[in-house]
């Protein structure tokens, strides 16, 4: 099952990274959605993540949960 993370620039690093890794530990697949697929998203404290998909590509029916 997949869990969607909606992420934008200046995200609070701990609010993304902690649940992201907990989702993996529980056996789910995290998917990061950003402005553009493959785009780098930089948090408030300098941590960078890469968007797996763009906002336009999100199909809600494919996900079991949403993290904003």
N, C-alpha and C positions, 0 to 999 in steps of 0.2 A: 504494500500500500504506500501511496505517496502523500507527503505533507508539503503544502505550498507555503513558501515564505515570501511575503511582499516586502521588498527592500529598496530604500532610496538612499542617496548620498547623505552623509552625516548621521547615519543610523547609530544608535547606542550599541556599541560593540558587544557588551555582555548580554544585551537583550536579544541579539541574534545568535551569537556563537554558543551560548549555553544551551538554549533549546535545540539548536541545530545538531549539536553532538549528542544530546539526550535522545533525539529522534532516531539517530543512527544506532545508538545503544539498544534501543527498543526494537530494532529490526525494520524500521520504516525507511523509506527513501526520501530525503529532503530535496526539494526543488526550489531554487531561488529565482524569483521573477524580478526583473528590473526594466529600465527604460528600453534597453536594447539587448538582444541575445549576445552573449559574449562580452558585454560591457563590464568594465571594472567599476565597482561601487566601493567608495572609501568611507569608513566609519569615523566617528568623532575622534577616536584615539589612534587613527592611522591604519587599522586593520582593513585589508582589502578582500572582497569576495568577487566572484565573477557570476554574472547572471546566466543561469542555464537556459532561460527563455525570456522573451519580452512580455510585457503586460498584455499586448494584443494577442499573443499566442495562448494565453491561459484558457483552458477549458475546465470550468469548475467541476464538472461531473467526473473528472479523472482523479480527484483528490479526496482523501479521507478527512483531512483537517487543514485549517488555515492558520498561519501565524502572521500577525501584522506587527 
